Amino acid sequence: RQGWTHSWWQAMLMGEGMTQETEHYRLPFIYTGTRTLNKKGQRAWKDGVPCIWRRAGVWDFDNASGEPVLLKPDHFLPEGSTGGVMEGNGQHFVDRFMVP
């Protein structure tokens, strides 16, 4: 990890104009703190245009709480994957590159 490390889920929410607490790291993997990103609530989409991932049913707002809810957590995984960051050869990225 290096720099501000938000998840893809947090990136979607920031794209919709929501603020997110994000961790910061400097090399080599040294945690330096958190910061609130998108404090001004800026959207990535034009006014009146919904988030493409929300429109695709990946996430939506809960009717009762109004909080964002991830509806399809496996949406971006390769077909047949069981989770994690997989490479084209089916090997988990961490197993291949992050183990000494």
Steps between C-alpha positions, in 0.01 A plus 500: 500500500610851428314831521128530572359149485126497455313191388307474175182518710616827657589632153143431381358682800732797451394507135142538625610796714545335839794565731721207601765441767808365323828363633835637385825305467851593396762258381560233609147436630530747788163620627494879546135567589155558354339786317149587392479515120236679289403740780321725249278215381598532136341245264674334208174495303308781334207644691196280456709204379519204742819312578549232232571236766184589688302489176652154431374377838843464662391721789210714616371688801317306772136612506479500880835652602595694188851351527678360193488120471718279283262265317743311275833465684634253240408717199862581406652156563604291200245237404553187709712682759449430869617845610812709532708660230552229241732508203417362160669170592266454800773558759424736788711818471604501869611134491720569201651841571463588870657192661880497555 
